[in-house]
Amino acid sequence: MIRFASCLVASMIIAAAPAAAATYSAKPSIQPEASRIIARDISWSCGPAACLGSTEESRPAVLCQGLAKRAGQLESFVANGRAFNSAELAKCNLSAKGGAAPSPSLANASAK
């Protein structure tokens, strides 16, 4: 009985532990005018090198799009140490303030 109670208490403590917040960084093509941007469930701190944020939100693509809407096109986006590939970044930039720049392959296709 004591062993059961100990296991029960241990599982309650683990269940009550908060989820670890994920960290995000992004490099806007042009430095945003605001040094602090609130987008969706994240507060971004933007400086000359990058915008940084942390949240328990688990949808990096949505967070990327939210920042792009407010800061403009992004050159890079990293979620918990994993950089978005070119396709993910292009999809994110479709939401960019002022519109996303066309990818080189699309620009070449339309020139033909």
Buried (B, 14 or more C-beta within 10 A) or exposed (E): EEEEEEEEEEEEEEEEEEEEEBEBBBBBBEBBEEEEBEBBBBEBEBEEEBBBBBBEBEEBBBBBBBBBBBBBBBEEBBBEEEEBEEEBBBBBBEBBBEEBEEBEEEEEEEEE
